[in-house]
Amino acid sequence: MIKQLVRFKEKHPFLFIMLIGLVLRLIAAIFSKGFGMHDDHFLVIEPAASWIDGYDVQKWLPGSPGNTGPEGHSFFYVGFHYLFLGFLKMLGISNPQWVMFFVRIIHVLLSLLVISFGYRIASLISTKQTAYKAALLLAVFWFMPFLSVRNLVEMVSIPFLMYGSLIILRQELIRKGNEPGYHKTSFLVAGFFLGLAFSVRYQTLFFTGGIGLALLILRNYKGMLTTAFGFLISVVIFQGIIDFFVWKTPFAELIAYVQYNLSHAYEYHTMPWYHYITVLLGLLIPPVSVMLLFGFFRDWKRHFLLFFPVFLFLLMHSIFPNKQERFILPVVPLLLVLGLSGWDHFVANSTFWKKRQQLHKGFWTFFWVINIILLVLFTPMYGKKARVESMVYLQNYPKANYFVTEDINSNVLRFPPLFYAGHWPDYDYLLESDSPQTLAEIKGWDKIENQPQFVFFFQDIDLQKRVDSMKEILPGLEFEITIYPGNMDRFIHWLNPINANEKIHIYRNKARIPEHYRTK
């Protein structure tokens, strides 16, 4: 078996790398349930799934109670999930965990395109050996399989960005070399795909603008204009027309998005300008991360067409005060390809490194050891397991339509992923500044029919005291079950306690649901 794999690797090195990437992503698709962060569930799955059920959980649509107009959410990617989840429901697939498995499979296929496009781009700007290494890194970098199956718009925009970049790079190289095969319409196609990336993630406009400026600097005026035209066609179709259909105003969500970010720029994670440099240095594992960034900047002239849009994207995000690590993910694969190409070119022509090949090999050995450890830990990670499983537990009570989350030791609401309950119950929450008595008065809990059927107590701190306090208002509370976080959630919390590590104690209100579901 091993000999056959070695033969296959030697005969088909690229297919072998793709196979490795596929296997890792399938492992993630099977085992990496849940979600990684707020946006990849609550801004994609929850709204799409609720629309199918005739409900609008996020109040995004006109006419929904509580909606005040466009909030800046592109309907393109969410709309795809609305159609796909509706298709699965038509096939009779409605169990939330199975639905999400098929959603992850779709993202596996998208992620494989990133490996392929990365290899093809590297083949155009560097040696075959470097192209194979670039493809391998894109296939097995520790964060790629886990993030690739998430519903993160930053990750989903990558294949469109890379395909548009690949087309433009190939055409520009043909133009410079006066070779046959130059087609102006290819820039139209490239612009269209760059427009799709924009419709998934608005901030990719900085990258697309960078490519346009690079073409202008390289004096390919027609290529720049044709790319811009293709981009506009795509954006008009998937932003202008969709928003007009929903709001009777073209680009309503885009306008709201720009206005919101300008008004709330300082209300989120405000970090120093160099924040993303430190993120890249850590994410790509030092000292290899230093080597890749060195290669990226060293060969900026040779790779200017792709270097400039990546650099502009990073620069604009570094200037903007709101900085979150995931924001730079769209350009990480291209930065990796350019950095590896630049570093390999530097090493091949460096007397210093020719005399220190063992040191160079040692750096890469260290990288692979750390990367494999992280890959094993993160690839099958069940993200936010406690929150997801607590909602899965509610599937046992399909008539439960109201619960309360009690998390008075926190000032941050940990949104319950209602999608996994299989229905859409209402909920209230109690944080550190909230009073249970006040909530009871507002909701009229003196009447049994107004009381919550369940109370979800987050964390262990003063648990019995909090339960006893709640029992003064809801005397029928009875312990039901404790939902524990996943192993990686616990590990990440141990590394940095700021990361949520939810343990959820579920109490049933016997006044509303007298019997445990197993005794019915």
MIDO-576034 format. One line per 8 residues: number of its first residue (from 0); their letters; for each residue x, y, z of C-alpha. Coordinates in pm, 1 decimal. Layout:
BEGIN
NUM = a = X,Y,Z ~ ...;
END
This chain:
BEGIN
0 = mikqlvrf = 0.0,0.0,0.0 ~ 276.8,242.9,100.0 ~ 478.2,155.9,-210.3 ~ 173.3,221.1,-428.7 ~ 122.3,561.3,-264.3 ~ 488.9,649.7,-319.3 ~ 460.1,550.7,-686.8 ~ 142.2,754.0,-725.3;
8 = kekhpflf = 308.7,1053.1,-556.8 ~ 607.5,1034.5,-790.9 ~ 392.7,990.1,-1100.6 ~ 117.6,1238.8,-1009.7 ~ 259.3,1480.2,-749.3 ~ -12.0,1743.6,-788.5 ~ -297.6,1491.6,-770.4 ~ -133.4,1342.3,-463.3;
16 = imliglvl = -135.0,1684.3,-295.0 ~ -497.6,1737.5,-393.5 ~ -581.8,1397.7,-244.5 ~ -417.7,1496.4,85.2 ~ -611.8,1823.5,84.5 ~ -936.6,1637.9,8.7 ~ -887.8,1383.8,289.1 ~ -811.2,1652.3,547.6;
24 = rliaaifs = -1112.5,1858.5,445.2 ~ -1341.2,1555.9,449.4 ~ -1224.1,1483.9,804.2 ~ -1314.7,1841.5,892.1 ~ -1651.1,1811.7,714.0 ~ -1736.8,1497.8,912.6 ~ -1605.3,1586.4,1257.2 ~ -1572.5,1966.0,1270.6;
32 = kgfgmhdd = -1931.7,2043.3,1357.8 ~ -2063.7,2363.0,1508.5 ~ -1918.6,2698.3,1413.5 ~ -1592.6,2883.6,1461.7 ~ -1712.2,3234.6,1542.6 ~ -2028.9,3441.6,1544.4 ~ -2035.3,3548.3,1179.4 ~ -2001.7,3205.7,1016.9;
40 = hflviepa = -2327.7,3091.8,1171.5 ~ -2547.1,3383.0,1277.1 ~ -2491.8,3591.1,963.2 ~ -2533.3,3302.5,718.2 ~ -2708.4,2987.8,839.8 ~ -2957.9,3133.8,1086.8 ~ -3115.5,3387.9,849.2 ~ -3121.9,3151.6,548.7;
48 = aswidgyd = -3274.1,2862.1,743.3 ~ -3531.8,3082.1,914.3 ~ -3648.5,3226.0,581.5 ~ -3719.7,2874.8,456.7 ~ -3941.8,2818.3,759.4 ~ -4128.3,3144.8,700.7 ~ -3950.6,3319.8,985.4 ~ -3693.1,3599.7,994.2;
56 = vqkwlpgs = -3477.1,3534.5,1299.4 ~ -3239.1,3825.7,1234.0 ~ -3509.4,4073.9,1124.1 ~ -3324.2,4146.5,798.0 ~ -3616.1,4151.4,555.2 ~ -3857.2,4437.0,489.1 ~ -4186.6,4380.2,662.6 ~ -4035.5,4175.2,945.4;
64 = pgntgpeg = -4132.9,4308.0,1290.4 ~ -3834.4,4502.5,1421.7 ~ -3670.7,4565.4,1084.9 ~ -3566.8,4927.1,1034.5 ~ -3424.1,4899.2,682.5 ~ -3106.0,4763.9,520.2 ~ -2834.8,4675.5,771.1 ~ -2542.9,4614.0,533.9;
72 = hsffyvgf = -2562.8,4239.5,474.5 ~ -2496.3,4110.8,124.9 ~ -2776.8,3874.6,24.5 ~ -2561.6,3689.0,-230.6 ~ -2393.7,3429.6,-6.8 ~ -2689.4,3405.9,233.7 ~ -2917.3,3371.6,-67.6 ~ -2713.8,3075.9,-193.4;
80 = hylflgfl = -2769.8,2901.4,139.9 ~ -3138.6,2985.7,126.6 ~ -3160.9,2804.2,-208.1 ~ -2935.2,2514.9,-104.6 ~ -3106.6,2453.2,228.9 ~ -3442.4,2474.5,52.9 ~ -3321.6,2212.1,-195.4 ~ -3213.9,1981.7,89.0;
88 = kmlgisnp = -3550.9,2027.5,257.2 ~ -3722.6,1935.8,-69.8 ~ -3519.4,1611.9,-64.5 ~ -3639.0,1544.3,288.3 ~ -3312.1,1638.6,460.0 ~ -3405.2,1866.7,748.9 ~ -3201.8,1743.1,1046.2 ~ -2975.9,2040.6,1126.5;
96 = qwvmffvr = -2659.7,1832.9,1173.4 ~ -2708.2,1655.3,840.1 ~ -2790.7,1982.6,667.8 ~ -2466.3,2134.1,794.8 ~ -2269.6,1828.3,684.4 ~ -2379.0,1885.2,325.8 ~ -2308.1,2258.0,359.9 ~ -1954.2,2171.5,472.4;
104 = iihvllsl = -1911.9,1935.9,176.0 ~ -1989.9,2223.9,-62.2 ~ -1719.5,2427.4,107.8 ~ -1475.4,2136.9,78.4 ~ -1510.7,2153.1,-299.9 ~ -1460.6,2531.5,-299.0 ~ -1149.6,2494.0,-87.3 ~ -994.2,2242.6,-327.3;
112 = lvisfgyr = -1010.3,2513.1,-593.9 ~ -785.8,2729.2,-374.9 ~ -517.5,2459.0,-381.8 ~ -550.9,2421.2,-757.4 ~ -542.4,2792.7,-833.4 ~ -250.6,2841.9,-594.4 ~ -52.4,2574.9,-777.3 ~ -130.4,2723.1,-1117.3;
120 = iaslistk = -37.4,3076.8,-1007.3 ~ 288.6,2952.3,-853.9 ~ 365.1,2760.6,-1176.7 ~ 344.8,3086.6,-1373.2 ~ 576.2,3288.0,-1147.4 ~ 815.8,3025.2,-1015.4 ~ 956.5,2674.0,-1061.9 ~ 753.6,2352.4,-1064.5;
128 = qtaykaal = 913.1,2251.6,-737.0 ~ 800.9,2574.3,-570.4 ~ 453.1,2531.9,-718.9 ~ 425.9,2185.1,-561.2 ~ 539.5,2324.6,-225.7 ~ 286.1,2609.0,-248.8 ~ 5.6,2363.4,-325.2 ~ 113.6,2141.1,-36.0;
136 = llavfwfm = 112.1,2432.9,206.3 ~ -234.8,2539.0,92.1 ~ -351.6,2180.0,137.7 ~ -211.3,2115.3,484.4 ~ -153.1,2448.2,658.2 ~ -296.0,2389.5,1004.6 ~ -581.4,2641.1,979.5 ~ -690.3,2566.6,622.7;
144 = pflsvrnl = -903.5,2247.8,660.4 ~ -1086.4,2378.3,968.9 ~ -1155.7,2725.2,828.9 ~ -1232.1,2592.6,480.3 ~ -1549.4,2415.4,593.4 ~ -1677.0,2715.3,790.2 ~ -1929.6,2963.1,651.4 ~ -1680.0,3247.8,670.4;
152 = vemvsipf = -1722.2,3498.5,389.7 ~ -1350.6,3575.1,416.5 ~ -1270.2,3214.5,321.1 ~ -1546.6,3173.1,63.6 ~ -1428.3,3479.2,-130.6 ~ -1079.4,3327.8,-181.4 ~ -1151.0,3096.1,-481.7 ~ -1311.0,3383.8,-674.3;
160 = lmygslii = -1021.6,3617.8,-595.6 ~ -762.1,3359.9,-694.4 ~ -934.7,3258.0,-1016.9 ~ -970.5,3618.9,-1130.4 ~ -605.1,3680.6,-1037.4 ~ -492.2,3368.7,-1223.3 ~ -666.2,3476.6,-1545.0 ~ -522.0,3827.5,-1531.1;
168 = lrqelirk = -171.7,3704.5,-1446.0 ~ -171.1,3458.8,-1734.0 ~ -293.9,3716.7,-1981.3 ~ -45.5,3977.9,-1862.8 ~ 245.1,3733.8,-1899.4 ~ 127.1,3648.9,-2252.1 ~ 102.1,4018.8,-2336.4 ~ 449.9,4093.4,-2204.7;
176 = gnepgyhk = 601.2,3801.1,-2392.4 ~ 412.2,3878.2,-2715.8 ~ 292.5,3518.6,-2717.5 ~ -21.9,3378.1,-2880.5 ~ -330.2,3330.3,-2664.1 ~ -390.6,3685.2,-2547.4 ~ -766.4,3748.6,-2521.7 ~ -909.9,4079.1,-2403.4;
184 = tsflvagf = -1234.9,3905.1,-2311.3 ~ -1042.5,3704.3,-2049.0 ~ -1015.3,4023.6,-1845.9 ~ -1395.0,4052.1,-1863.1 ~ -1426.8,3701.3,-1715.2 ~ -1165.3,3781.5,-1451.0 ~ -1350.7,4097.5,-1352.1 ~ -1674.5,3900.9,-1325.8;
192 = flglafsv = -1520.7,3655.6,-1077.2 ~ -1359.3,3936.3,-881.6 ~ -1709.0,4084.3,-865.2 ~ -1836.6,3756.5,-717.9 ~ -1568.0,3781.8,-449.3 ~ -1693.2,4133.0,-375.2 ~ -2051.6,4009.6,-347.5 ~ -1936.6,3755.7,-89.0;
200 = ryqtlfft = -1707.6,3995.3,100.2 ~ -1727.7,4369.1,31.3 ~ -1373.2,4442.2,154.4 ~ -1221.4,4247.4,-135.8 ~ -1278.1,4570.4,-330.3 ~ -936.3,4681.2,-199.0 ~ -778.2,4378.3,-366.5 ~ -965.6,4425.4,-693.5;
208 = ggiglall = -883.2,4795.7,-690.6 ~ -519.8,4700.4,-638.9 ~ -522.3,4476.6,-945.9 ~ -679.1,4756.7,-1148.2 ~ -413.2,5004.0,-1033.7 ~ -138.8,4748.8,-1102.6 ~ -265.6,4703.3,-1459.4 ~ -273.6,5082.0,-1495.8;
216 = ilrnykgm = 86.5,5112.1,-1373.4 ~ 188.6,4832.7,-1610.8 ~ 19.5,5030.3,-1890.6 ~ -238.2,4767.8,-1976.1 ~ -518.4,5023.5,-2000.1 ~ -756.7,4808.4,-2200.8 ~ -708.0,4518.1,-1962.6 ~ -785.1,4741.1,-1667.9;
224 = lttafgfl = -1100.4,4884.3,-1824.3 ~ -1223.2,4544.1,-1938.6 ~ -1165.7,4399.4,-1590.5 ~ -1355.1,4690.9,-1437.6 ~ -1642.6,4636.0,-1680.1 ~ -1664.2,4266.3,-1595.0 ~ -1656.1,4355.9,-1225.3 ~ -1942.6,4603.7,-1267.8;
232 = isvvifqg = -2154.7,4350.6,-1457.5 ~ -2112.7,4101.4,-1175.3 ~ -2182.7,4353.8,-900.6 ~ -2489.7,4495.9,-1075.6 ~ -2635.8,4145.8,-1112.0 ~ -2560.1,4009.8,-765.6 ~ -2584.2,4330.1,-562.7 ~ -2784.8,4589.0,-751.2;
240 = iidffvwk = -3060.3,4363.8,-885.8 ~ -3094.2,4151.9,-570.1 ~ -3116.2,4460.2,-349.1 ~ -3366.9,4617.7,-588.4 ~ -3578.4,4302.6,-568.0 ~ -3569.2,4310.2,-185.8 ~ -3567.3,4683.2,-109.8 ~ -3680.4,4844.3,-439.0;
248 = tpfaelia = -3348.7,5032.1,-424.3 ~ -3030.5,4907.7,-597.7 ~ -2721.9,4861.5,-375.9 ~ -2924.4,4936.2,-61.2 ~ -2727.3,4689.9,151.0 ~ -2390.3,4806.5,16.6 ~ -2472.1,5168.8,97.8 ~ -2587.9,5070.3,447.6;
256 = yvqynlsh = -2269.1,4869.1,498.9 ~ -2043.1,5162.9,411.4 ~ -2242.5,5401.2,630.4 ~ -2238.6,5161.4,925.8 ~ -1862.4,5101.4,912.3 ~ -1785.2,5470.7,885.2 ~ -2006.2,5546.0,1184.4 ~ -1897.8,5254.4,1405.5;
264 = ayeyhtmp = -1531.0,5215.4,1311.4 ~ -1408.1,5258.3,1669.4 ~ -1671.1,5045.8,1843.3 ~ -1505.8,4708.4,1786.6 ~ -1150.3,4573.9,1811.7 ~ -930.7,4880.4,1774.4 ~ -572.1,4763.7,1733.7 ~ -237.0,4924.3,1639.4;
272 = wyhyitvl = -145.2,4950.5,1271.1 ~ 102.9,4659.9,1294.0 ~ -156.1,4416.9,1433.5 ~ -191.7,4218.7,1110.9 ~ 185.0,4180.8,1076.5 ~ 194.7,4009.8,1415.0 ~ -106.8,3797.3,1317.9 ~ 67.6,3677.6,1001.5;
280 = lgllippv = 391.3,3608.8,1187.5 ~ 204.1,3385.3,1431.1 ~ -47.9,3231.5,1193.3 ~ 216.1,3115.2,943.2 ~ 441.8,2977.0,1221.5 ~ 781.8,3139.3,1281.5 ~ 1055.4,3128.9,1161.5 ~ 894.1,3015.3,833.8;
288 = svmllfgf = 644.6,3301.9,862.4 ~ 938.5,3546.2,866.8 ~ 1082.9,3374.5,559.3 ~ 752.1,3398.5,372.5 ~ 700.7,3766.2,455.9 ~ 1060.5,3837.5,355.5 ~ 1005.5,3661.7,21.4 ~ 678.9,3847.0,-29.6;
296 = frdwkrhf = 836.5,4191.9,10.5 ~ 1173.5,4111.7,-148.3 ~ 1030.5,4014.2,-486.3 ~ 767.6,4286.5,-504.3 ~ 887.7,4414.6,-842.7 ~ 900.0,4071.4,-1001.9 ~ 550.1,3987.0,-879.7 ~ 410.0,4338.3,-887.9;
304 = llffpvfl = 78.3,4249.6,-1053.8 ~ -21.8,4030.7,-756.9 ~ 198.5,4187.5,-489.6 ~ 34.1,4527.8,-514.0 ~ -329.7,4418.4,-459.9 ~ -229.2,4197.6,-165.5 ~ -23.1,4480.4,-16.3 ~ -301.3,4736.6,-70.0;
312 = fllmhsif = -553.8,4503.5,92.6 ~ -330.3,4461.5,399.2 ~ -248.3,4832.1,409.0 ~ -612.8,4944.4,404.3 ~ -706.1,4695.6,675.2 ~ -408.9,4808.9,883.4 ~ -519.7,5172.0,857.0 ~ -883.6,5100.9,946.4;
320 = pnkqerfi = -925.8,5096.4,1327.4 ~ -1156.2,4791.7,1347.8 ~ -920.2,4493.8,1322.7 ~ -1022.2,4131.1,1353.6 ~ -786.0,3850.1,1260.2 ~ -1019.4,3689.0,1007.4 ~ -1042.6,4009.0,801.6 ~ -710.8,3940.2,624.3;
328 = lpvvplll = -785.5,3575.7,537.6 ~ -888.0,3652.6,174.4 ~ -527.9,3735.7,74.3 ~ -339.7,3483.9,291.8 ~ -321.4,3210.3,21.3 ~ -185.9,3454.2,-238.6 ~ 56.5,3601.5,13.8 ~ 173.4,3248.3,88.5;
336 = vlglsgwd = 227.4,3169.0,-281.9 ~ 411.6,3496.8,-346.6 ~ 614.6,3466.0,-27.2 ~ 724.6,3110.5,-99.1 ~ 815.0,3199.4,-457.5 ~ 1018.3,3499.1,-341.1 ~ 1192.0,3304.2,-64.3 ~ 1285.1,3008.4,-288.5;
344 = hfvanstf = 1420.9,3249.7,-546.7 ~ 1625.1,3424.8,-278.1 ~ 1765.1,3101.2,-133.1 ~ 1858.1,2968.1,-478.8 ~ 2075.0,3275.3,-536.6 ~ 2207.9,3323.4,-182.3 ~ 2562.9,3225.8,-92.9 ~ 2469.7,3249.9,274.9;
352 = wkkrqqlh = 2196.7,2985.2,250.8 ~ 2395.2,2758.8,19.2 ~ 2647.4,2726.6,303.0 ~ 2375.7,2674.7,566.0 ~ 2141.4,2421.5,409.8 ~ 2110.8,2228.3,738.1 ~ 1988.6,2539.9,918.3 ~ 1733.5,2601.8,644.4;
360 = kgfwtffw = 1619.9,2240.9,662.3 ~ 1594.0,2271.5,1041.1 ~ 1359.9,2571.2,1011.3 ~ 1129.5,2376.0,784.9 ~ 1146.4,2067.4,1007.1 ~ 1039.2,2278.3,1304.7 ~ 756.9,2423.0,1095.8 ~ 627.6,2080.8,992.9;
368 = viniillv = 634.9,1945.8,1348.3 ~ 433.8,2241.3,1485.1 ~ 202.4,2248.8,1182.5 ~ 118.7,1878.0,1205.4 ~ 43.4,1907.0,1578.1 ~ -189.5,2202.8,1517.2 ~ -342.4,2029.6,1215.1 ~ -430.3,1723.1,1422.4;
376 = lftpmygk = -579.1,1940.0,1697.0 ~ -784.4,2179.9,1486.0 ~ -899.4,1978.9,1182.2 ~ -1165.4,1773.5,1369.1 ~ -1250.0,2052.4,1615.5 ~ -1617.9,2077.2,1714.8 ~ -1652.0,2452.8,1755.1 ~ -1884.6,2601.8,2020.2;
384 = karvesmv = -1999.3,2249.3,2104.6 ~ -2188.6,2334.4,2423.5 ~ -2401.0,2602.6,2262.4 ~ -2478.1,2384.1,1960.9 ~ -2556.3,2070.9,2161.8 ~ -2778.7,2263.5,2401.8 ~ -2996.0,2359.2,2105.1 ~ -2978.3,2006.6,1965.0;
392 = ylqnypka = -3111.0,1891.8,2302.3 ~ -3420.6,2107.8,2251.6 ~ -3511.5,1886.7,1956.2 ~ -3642.1,1649.4,2224.3 ~ -3901.1,1915.5,2307.7 ~ -4036.1,2034.1,1969.8 ~ -4314.0,2232.0,2142.6 ~ -4070.5,2431.5,2359.1;
400 = nyfvtedi = -4114.7,2786.9,2237.6 ~ -3950.5,3001.2,2508.2 ~ -3632.7,2974.4,2716.0 ~ -3398.6,3202.2,2910.0 ~ -3019.2,3205.8,2910.7 ~ -2878.3,3307.3,3247.9 ~ -2518.0,3425.7,3217.7 ~ -2494.0,3692.5,3486.2;
408 = nsnvlrfp = -2117.6,3648.3,3524.7 ~ -2068.5,3781.3,3173.4 ~ -2143.1,4106.7,2996.6 ~ -2137.5,3946.1,2651.2 ~ -2440.5,3770.1,2507.3 ~ -2351.0,3423.6,2377.4 ~ -2619.9,3389.2,2114.3 ~ -2794.7,3051.6,2108.6;
416 = plfyaghw = -2778.4,2891.2,1760.3 ~ -3154.2,2833.1,1728.5 ~ -3113.3,2659.4,1392.3 ~ -2995.7,2343.7,1572.6 ~ -3315.7,2324.5,1776.6 ~ -3505.4,2229.6,1461.1 ~ -3754.6,2508.6,1529.1 ~ -3736.6,2875.0,1627.8;
424 = pdydylle = -3816.9,2931.4,1998.2 ~ -3811.1,3278.5,2150.3 ~ -3558.2,3352.8,2421.4 ~ -3453.1,3618.7,2669.3 ~ -3115.2,3660.0,2834.0 ~ -2979.5,3777.2,3166.2 ~ -2630.6,3926.9,3179.8 ~ -2437.0,4080.4,3469.7;
432 = sdspqtla = -2633.7,4405.5,3468.6 ~ -2975.0,4237.5,3435.9 ~ -3224.5,4148.5,3706.4 ~ -3430.5,3825.2,3692.8 ~ -3706.2,3995.4,3891.4 ~ -3727.2,4279.6,3641.6 ~ -3744.9,4036.5,3348.7 ~ -4015.0,3837.6,3528.8;
440 = eikgwdki = -4223.4,4152.3,3575.3 ~ -4180.6,4263.3,3214.6 ~ -4270.6,3919.8,3077.3 ~ -4549.9,3852.4,3325.1 ~ -4409.6,3532.1,3470.1 ~ -4673.2,3542.7,3742.0 ~ -4887.6,3370.5,3480.1 ~ -4762.2,3017.7,3413.2;
448 = enqpqfvf = -4828.4,3036.1,3039.5 ~ -4582.0,3326.0,3014.4 ~ -4298.8,3147.5,3193.2 ~ -3997.8,3001.2,3010.0 ~ -3994.5,2626.3,2963.3 ~ -3618.2,2609.4,3019.9 ~ -3345.3,2812.7,3183.7 ~ -2990.0,2771.9,3053.9;
456 = ffqdidlq = -2732.1,2854.3,3322.6 ~ -2388.9,2932.9,3173.7 ~ -2074.6,2840.5,3371.6 ~ -2028.2,2705.3,3725.4 ~ -1958.9,3028.1,3916.1 ~ -2202.4,3048.8,4212.0 ~ -2426.3,2807.1,4022.7 ~ -2634.7,2684.4,4315.2;
464 = krvdsmke = -2686.0,3038.8,4441.2 ~ -2803.6,3149.8,4097.8 ~ -3034.5,2849.5,4062.7 ~ -3185.0,2911.5,4406.5 ~ -3238.7,3276.9,4317.1 ~ -3418.0,3180.8,3996.5 ~ -3628.6,2923.5,4182.4 ~ -3772.9,3205.5,4392.3;
472 = ilpglefe = -3934.9,3325.8,4070.5 ~ -3975.2,2988.8,3895.9 ~ -4023.2,2732.2,4176.6 ~ -4080.7,2454.8,3924.8 ~ -3721.6,2450.4,3800.1 ~ -3569.0,2102.4,3788.3 ~ -3219.5,2003.9,3672.9 ~ -3230.3,1840.6,3331.0;
480 = itiypgnm = -2877.1,1797.7,3191.0 ~ -2532.6,1960.0,3170.2 ~ -2382.2,2019.5,2826.2 ~ -2002.2,2028.8,2824.1 ~ -1771.3,2216.4,2587.0 ~ -1550.0,2030.4,2341.6 ~ -1190.4,1941.8,2422.6 ~ -1048.4,2209.7,2193.0;
488 = drfihwln = -1282.9,2472.3,2337.5 ~ -1141.8,2386.3,2679.8 ~ -783.5,2391.8,2552.1 ~ -824.8,2729.9,2381.1 ~ -982.6,2868.7,2697.9 ~ -686.4,2735.3,2898.2 ~ -445.0,2908.1,2661.3 ~ -638.7,3233.7,2678.4;
496 = pinaneki = -925.8,3265.0,2928.8 ~ -1079.1,3547.2,2723.9 ~ -1208.9,3279.1,2484.8 ~ -1549.4,3148.1,2586.8 ~ -1556.9,2798.0,2736.6 ~ -1925.4,2747.6,2792.3 ~ -2054.5,2476.7,3021.8 ~ -2433.9,2495.0,3008.3;
504 = hiyrnkar = -2662.9,2360.3,3281.1 ~ -3016.2,2313.0,3151.0 ~ -3307.5,2334.3,3396.2 ~ -3662.2,2246.2,3295.6 ~ -3960.1,2437.3,3430.4 ~ -4203.4,2168.3,3547.8 ~ -4483.8,2422.6,3554.7 ~ -4461.1,2437.2,3174.6;
512 = ipehyrtk = -4322.4,2090.7,3090.0 ~ -4410.6,1850.1,3374.0 ~ -4224.5,1542.7,3246.6 ~ -3881.9,1461.1,3111.8 ~ -3908.8,1366.0,2743.9 ~ -3792.2,1010.3,2815.5 ~ -4074.1,948.1,3064.5 ~ -4352.2,1059.8,2834.8;
END
